[in-house]
Structures are given as structure tokens and as C-alpha cells.
């Protein structure tokens, strides 16, 4: 069965939010921080650390 990555991420995100119940401001900060880090000069270093 092939599941698209975006669908799997949405399901994991919704389940995680329902089970852990973090504040919405924390979710927004994490999403915005990840978005900004992906376009920063640190992106290649993060990419190599993740793919090792």
C-alpha cells in the first residue's frame, strides 16, 4: 500500500495533537521555526545530520 508522505504527516500530526494537547502557540512556533530553518544557511548541516 502506497501512502503519500503528506497524508502520513497529517495523520501523525493530528494524532499527536489529540494525544499530547500542546498549546497552539507552541505548535505555531515549531512549524514557523522549521519553515525558517529549512531556508536558512543551517539547512545543509541539518540535512546531513538527518541523512546519516
N, C-alpha and C positions, 0 to 999 in steps of 0.2 A: 504494500500500500504506500503510495507516494503522497506525503503531506507537505504542502508548501511551507517554507520557513516562516513566512509572515503569519500564517494561521497557527502554527505551533507556538510562536512567540505570544500571540494574542491569548491563546488558551492558557499558557503558563502564567502570563501576566494577570489575567482575570482570576485564576485560581489562587495565585499568590496574594493578590489584593484582598480577596474574600477571606482567606485563612489568616493572614497576618494583620490586616487592618492598619496599615501605616497611615499617617496623616497625609492629606492630599498635597500639602506644600512640600513634603519630603519626596513624594513621587514626582512632582513637577521639577524639583531641584535636581534629582537624579537623571531624569530624562533630558533636561536642558544641559546639565553638565556633560553627559555622554555625547550629546549632539555637538557641543562646543569642542570637546576633546577630540572628536573624530576629524575636525577640520583644523586642528592646531599642529604646531611643529612636533608635538609629542606623539602624534598618530603613528609614525613608523616604529617608534620604540615600543608602543603598546602592541602594535601588530606583531612584531617579532616575539614579544613576551608571551602573547596568547598562542601563537602558532608553534611554539617549541614543544 
